[in-house]
Structures are given as C-alpha cells and as structure tokens.
Amino acid sequence: MAGGTGLLAAAGAAQPFALSAQERGASVDGSRSASLFLPDDGPAPATIDRLPLDWSKERTRTLQAQLERAGYDGILLTNQWNIIYFTGLWHTTTERMIHCFIPTQGSSPIWFYPALDRDLIRSWWFEDGDMYFDWLDVAGAMPNEGIVKKGPTRDLWVWLMEGLKRRGFAGRPLAVDKELVPTAQKKVVDVLGSPMAAADDLCLAMRMRKTPLEIALTRRAYSYFDRIHAFARDLILTHGTDLVDYEVAHAAEKFGTDLIMNDLNFDGKPHSAVGVSVGVKCRAGQPTGYPHPNQFYYNKVERGQALQVSGVVRIGGCGGECYRPYMIGPRTAHMEKIWTGARDACLMQKDLSRKGTECADVAYAIHELQVGRGLQDYIYHRPAHGEGMEGHQPPYLALGDHTILDTGMMFSVEPGLFDPQTGVGANFSDGFIVQDEGPSLQMSRLPWSEEWAFIDI
C-alpha cells in the first residue's frame, strides 16, 4: 500500500508540468535566439544527405594504395566504423559477424555476412561474398533456403579464412584492422599458412582526417543543431519555471527530428536517411555539477541555477556534439566564475588547435589556465576527445597524447568545470576542425557570449 501511495504522490508532483513538451514547443520557433548566431564563416553546408558510394570507393582506392606500399595483398575489415567508412554500407552490429575483405588489387570488397543482412549488402556495393545463416551457425543449414538441420557449431572465423583461401589468398601477406588475439591468429595460420598483420593504424589515420565533403556534411548537421539550440533557449525563455529539464530535452529533440527529416530525401528503403541521429539532453540544477551524472533528468527549471542543453546530431554519420551551459539569474559570483573559466578555455582550444601542434601542448595550456584561475577543484577531465562517426575517436587533447595535429582532425570542446557541492557546472562542447593554417574551424554558429548564456526567466 505504501508503494501505491508513493506512486500517487509522484503523479501529483508531476501535475504542474502536465502540459506536453510539444504543446509548449508550439509557442516558440527559435527565431529569437537565432538572431544571436555567429556569422557564416564557410564552408557551406553540404546539399547531400550522406557520403555517396563514389566517395567510399575513392577512400578504398586510397587505402589500397597504402596497402600496396606497405607490402600487403589485402586487409580484413572487422570494425563496424571501418566498414562503413570504406564501403559506405550502414549496418547494425550484434554478436553476428559482418566482415569484409579489401584486396589490394581489386574493384570491390569480399563480404562475409549473415542471412539477416543479405538484402542490405547485396543491394549496395556487392560483387562477391559468402553468407552464413545465423549465430550460432551449423554448416549447411539454411532455413531461408528450406534446409533445416542441426549439427556441430561452425567456427565462423575458420569459415572466413577458408573463404579467403578458396579465393587464392593463402600464404600471401595480409592485414587486419585490429591486433588478433593468439587463438584467432593461430586459426589464421592453420588455414592460410601465415599470420595477418595488424594495420588498424592505416584505417584510423584516414578516418581521423576529415575530407572536405565530410566537413561540409558535418557543417550541415551543425546548422540543424544550431536551430535546435535556439529552439531550446527560446522555450526556456518563454516558459521558464513552468518547465522540467525533461520537457526541454524532448521538445527540442522532436523539433530537431522534424526539422531534419522534413529536409532529407528518403523513401523508407535501405541506404537513404542513414547515419541520422538526433539526441538532445537537458539537465537542470544539481546534475550539472557532475561530468557524467547517473540520475534521471526530471528537475524543475528554477531561477539561480545552472542548466545545460546538450546532445549529438549527425547526418550520414557526420556531425557531432554541441553543448551550451546556462547560468540562470540571479547568478552568484561562483556561477559566473565557473562558466567564464570554461568558456575562456574553449576559446583557447580554438586558437591553439593548429596544424603542427602537439595534442599534449594544447591540453597543458588549457589546464594551466584553469589552475591559474584557482579552478583546480572543479577539473575532472581532459579538454577534448577526437570526434568521428563512432563518437569518441583518437587523438585526444590530453596530457599524455603526443599526436601532432593535422588538417581535418575534429575535436569536441570540453574543458568543463564541475562543482558537485553547489550543483553548478559548465561544460561546452562543439566541433573544432584543424585547418591548413590558423586556428581551428568551429562547426556550430552558436556564440560563447554572456548574452546567450546568462539568462533571466
């Protein structure tokens, strides 16, 4: 009975916020906040919805040239993001094995895939491949072809190696996009006669350096994200303390999803509207004081508190994070000190992230700024991580990363500061891309100003 009473009490507490997020959002469109956007600085947003197959084929040819220089006759791609990058096939990974082999001399991948994904794979870039039924597999069993049988579990890793041997790759120098564990390497040697060398660095080096088309598509994703943030800010300014952070997040996510999907060319069939993700979060008050809170966000928006709108938006896999922290009046000096310290570190990252600079040097300068302002108690993490289709990607703006920044490397922007004692935190994020010359290029058009973030409701 006590549990039932608790549920009724919780339901009663939620009543002040019973108006739906969509109903509240209908009264705003983001135009008020959009007037504060930074001016365009190029490149222009892409007009395409995804990276075309021709782009993936060019990337594969570049990889093949590198394999040839390194003395390899082909590479086995096992990593989902390597497969997506080099073949353009967007797919879901589970325990089921989807691998593809890129021969150094050849015009298409060789696929090793489950029946589950046969329509996706065969309707994309497909000339050759072997299919198994499902995990766990039995040799010869193909219920989809009317063959139902039980038997010993087939080792699909050995099955794949046998497929390569059948195609003439036994005894030839081959690579794989990861370091194989001894048991897997032994099976390679047993079937093919020689080990596969780890060449994950070849794939990662290319994926870390964004091409002009990736940057243009990223800019398109961020142009939508700008409008999502403007909508969320207008919603907060308009409805203020009538909101909970949950409502802000879901109204903004619905607004953004409608905005993007109504602008994409898609027909519900495979290979269109791929790599699209629209995730928006909002945390108000106490949760802002932690970098990775584990509590559910259902907190009333109130005066005198910190609030953060965050998330990730991608189109065709291109895009990234964009966060903005707010300090709602009346503000304390402590709130302003944390916000300003985080903001100034972001601007420092933009200026220092130049081609030829070491990642550790950027991190060192930012941490010195934070400590020099007496903010060391609120530092929880490195300033930034590399950004790719998979999210976090090397290199990192961290004290122990000695990678030299190069054109096209993209980073989050997160020299955040967090005070769990007062429930005040400020963590910006954005997309900064290293250019040939000068400071890094900001993907969003959101400002870093007090005018944007010091709001009164």
N, C-alpha and C positions, 0 to 999 in steps of 0.2 A: 504493500500500500504506500509505503514511503517513496518507492521508486516512482509510482504514478503521480504522487504529489509533486515530486521534483520535476517531472515532465510538464505538468500543468504550469508550474512556476516558471519554467524556462520558456514555455509558449507565451505566457503572459508578458515576460520580459521582452519578447521579440515584437510585441504588438506596435510599439512606436515606429517600427521600421517596416510595417507591413506593406507599404506601397512598393510595388515591384521595381527592380532596377531599370527595366525597360520603360516603365511609366515615368520614372524620374528623368531618365535619359532623354525622353521625348522633348523635354523643355530646353535642351541645350544642343548645340551642334559643333562646339569647339571654336567658333569663329572669333570669339572674344580673346581667347588665349593665343590663337594663331597669329594675331596681329603682332605678337612679340617674337615670332620666329626670326632666326638669323637669316641674313640674305643668302641667296644661292651662291655657291662658290664652285660649281662643277665638281665632278662630271654629272651630266644629265642622267636622270633615271632611265633604265632600260625600258624598252617598249615590249620586250618579250616576257613571257611568263615563266620560262625555265631555260636552262642552258640546253641548246639544241644538240642533236646527235652529232652533227658535224664538229661541234666543239669538243665533245668527248673523243671522237676519232682523232682529232688533232692532238689532244693530250696523250692518247695512246701511242700515236706515232712518235711523239717526243720521248715517251717512256721507252719505246722500242729502241730508239737511237741510243739512249743511255745504257740500256741492257747490252747492246752490241759493243759499245765502248768498254763496258765492264767485263765482257767476255762471256755473257750468259746467252743461252739459246731460248730463254723464256722465263716468265715469272708467274707463280701461282698466287692469285689474289684471294685471300680468305677474309679480310676485313671488310665489313659492310660498306664503310665510307670510301675505301679504295675502289671497291667495285662500282659504287655509284659514280664516283669521280671519273673513272677511266672508261666506263661503259655507258653511263647515263641511265642505267636501269635502277629505278627506285623500287625498293623491295623491303619487306619486313623480315627481320631475323628472329628466329626462335632457336630451339635446340636443333632444328633441321639444318643440314649443311647446304649452303649455296656458295659455291666457289667457282671461279673462272680462271682459266689459264691464258695468259697473253704470250703467244710465241713471238720471238724476236723477228722472225721472218714470217709474216702472215697478215691477212687483211681483216681478221675478226677473232674474237675470243672463242675459247672452247669451254662450254658450260658444263657444270656438274651440279645437278639440281633435283629437287623433289617434284613429284607429280603435282603437288599443291600449287606450284608456281609455274607450271608449264605454259599457261596461256600468256602470262606476263613476259616470260623470257622469249618464247617463240615469236611473239608479235613485236619484239623490239629489235635488237641487233644480234641476230642468230643465224649462223650457218652450220654450226657443228656443236654437238654436246651429247652427254649421257644423262639419262634420267633414272632415278630410283623411285620406289613408291612412297615410302614414308619412314620416319624414325620411330621405332627401331625397324630395320629392314630385313627382309628374307630374300635371298637370291631367287629370282624367277617369279616372285609374287607381284602381280599387277592386277589387283581387283578392278581397276579402271579399264582393263582390257579383258575382263572376265576370268582372270587367272587368280584363284584364291588358294593359297597353300600356306602351311606352317613349316617351320624348319629352324635351323640354327641362325642366330643373329649374324647378319653380314657386317663385316668391318668396312664401313664406307670409306675410310681413309685408304685402306688397301685397295678397295674397288676403284677409287680415283687414280691411284698410282698405276693400276693395271690399265686404266683408260689412256693414260699418258704413254705407257709402254707400247700399247697397241698402235699408237699414232707415231711411233718411232723416236720417242724421247728418252729411251733407256740409255744410260751411260753418257748422257750429254750434260754439260754444265747448266744447271737450272737454279733459279732463285725462288724464294717465297717471301711474302710480305710480313713475316714475323720470325722470331727465333724459335725453332721447333724444340719441343721437349725431347729428351733422349728416346723415349718409347716411340714417338711419332717418327723421329729421324731414322730409327732402326728399320721401321717398316718401309720408309723411302728407299733405303739402301738395299733391303731384301728384294724389293720389286724392281727398282730402276738401276741398281748396281752402284750408285754414288749418291752422296748426300745433297740436299738442297741448301744453298747458302742463304742466310738472312739478308734481305735487301730492302727492309722496310724504310730505310733512310731515303732511298730513291723516290719512293712514293710520297713520303711525308714532305720531303723538300719541295716537291712540286705543289702539294696541297697547301703548304704554308704561304706560298707566294701567289696571291690572288691576281688573276689575269684582268685586263680592262673590262671584259664582259662580265666577270664575276662582280667587279666593283660597281659597275653600272646597275646590275640586278640587285646588289646589296643596297645601293642608294634608293632604288625603287621601294624595297621593303621598308627602309627607314622613312621614306616620305609618307608611307601609310602610318608608321609608328608615330611620327610627329603629330599627325592628326588625332591619333588615339590618345596621346598625352594631352593634347589641347582639349579634347572632349572631357577627359577625366578631371582636368583642372577646372573647366567651366562647371562641371557637375558639382564639384566640391564648393566652388564659389557661390553657386546658385542655391544649393540645398543644404550646405553647411552641416550643422549639427543634427540635422534630420537623418543623416546617413550613418551606416556602419561601413567599415572598410570592405567587407564582403560585397556590398552593393556596388561600391565604386568599381571594384575589380570586374565583376560580372557584367555590369552595364558597359564598361569600356571594352571588354572582350567581345561582347555582342556587337557593339558599334563597329569595332575594327574588323571583325569577321564579315559582317555585311558589306563594309566598305571595300574590302579586298575581293571577296568572292563575286560581288557585282561588277567588278572591273576586270576579272580574268576571263579568258576564253577557255571554257571547258564544257564537256558534254557528258560527264559522268563515266566515260570509258577510260581504260588504262592509259597511262602516260600523259594525261593532262591534269592540271592542278596538282602536280607532285611537289613534294618538299615544302608544302604550305603548313605553317604553324603560327597560331595566334594565341599567345598565352600572356595574360595580364594579371598581375597581383597587386594588392594594396594592403599595407599594414599600417595601423594607426597606434600611436602611443607606445606602450611597453615593448612590443615586439621589434620596434625599430632599433632598440638598444642592443640587439644581437645580430651578428652577421648571418647566421643560419638558424632562425627560430624554428622550434619544432611544434609550436602550438598552433591550433587552428585560428585563422584570422576572422574574428567576428567581434570587432571592437568599435564602439561608438566614436565617430569623429568629434573631437572636442577642441575647444579653444585652449591655447597654451601647451599644445603637444606637437611632437614630431610626427610626420606622416610620409610614407614613401609609396610612389607608384612605380612599378617595375614590370619586367617581363621580357619576352623574346618574340620577335616576329621574323619569319622567313618566307621567301617565295622561291621555289625551285631550289631550296636548300641554302639560299644566300640571304644574309641578314644578320641579326644578332641581338644582343642585349641593348636595352635602353631604360635607364632608371633615372628618376628625379626625386630627391628628397625635399620635403616642405617643412617649414617651421611656422606653425600657426600662432598668430598673436593671441594674447600678449606673450612676447618672447622674452626669455631670460638672456642675460649675457652669456651664460653657459651654452645655451642652444645656439646662439649666433656664433660662438667661438668654434664649436664642433662643425657646424655647417660651413663656415668660411674656411676652416682648415682643410676640409675635404675638397671643397671647390677649388681652392688655390693649388692643391696637389694635382687635381685633374688638369688644370691649365698648364702646370709644369710638365706633366706627362706629355701633353700635346706638343709642347715646344721641344722637349728633349728627345722625343722618339723620332730620331733622324737616321737615315741610312748611314751605316758605318759605325753606329754607336753600339756599345755592348749593353745587353739587357740589364745586367747587374748594375751598370753605372746609372741607368735611369732609376732603378729601384733604390739605389743608395741615396741619390739626391732627394728623392721624394721622402724617404724615411728620415733623412736629416732635417728636412723642412718640418715634418711632423714633430720630431723630438725637439727641434729648436723652438717650437712654439709651446712646449710643455704639454703636448698631447699624447705622450707615450703610453699613458694608461689606457688609451682608447684605441690603440693599434692592435688589430687582431690578425692581419694577413698581408700578403704581398700586394703591390699596387694593381697588377693586372695579369690576366691569362691570355694566351693566344686564342683567336676565335676562328672556328671553321664550321663546316656543315654539321659536325658532330657536337658542337658546343665548345667546350674546353679543348684546346689544341696547343701543342708547343709552337713557339717558345713561350717563356713566361717572363714577365718583368719581375724578377725575383733576385735576391741577393746571390743565389747560387747558380743562376743561369748565365753562362758566358757566351751565349749565341750573339752573333753580330747582326743587328737589324738590317733587313734588306727590303727592297721595293716590293710592295704588295703584301707584306705581313700585316695582319689585322689583330688588334688587341681590344679587349674590354677596357673599361676605365673605372677602376675600383679601389682607389686609395681611401676606402671608407674608414670612418671613425665611429666607435660604438661605446656607449655608456649604459650598461645594464642597471646601474644603481638608480639613475634618474629616468630610465626608459627613453633616452634620447640618442638617436643615431642618424648619421648622414652617409649614404652610400650612393654616389652617382654611378652610372655606367653608360656607355655609348659605344660607338665603333670608331677607333682611330686606325687609319691605314698609313703605313710608311710610304713616303713618296721618294722619287728620284732625288729631289732637292727640297730643302726647307723642312718645316715641321710637319707632323702627320696631318692627314686629312680627316676631318670629322664627318661621319656619315649622317648624323641627325642634324636638324636645323633648330634644335631646342637650345635656348640660351642657358647660361650659367649664372644668371643675374639674381640679385636680391628681389628685383621686381617680379620675377617669375616665381620664386620660391618662398618669399616672406609674405604670406597671405593673411588676410583677416576675414573671418566669417561671422 
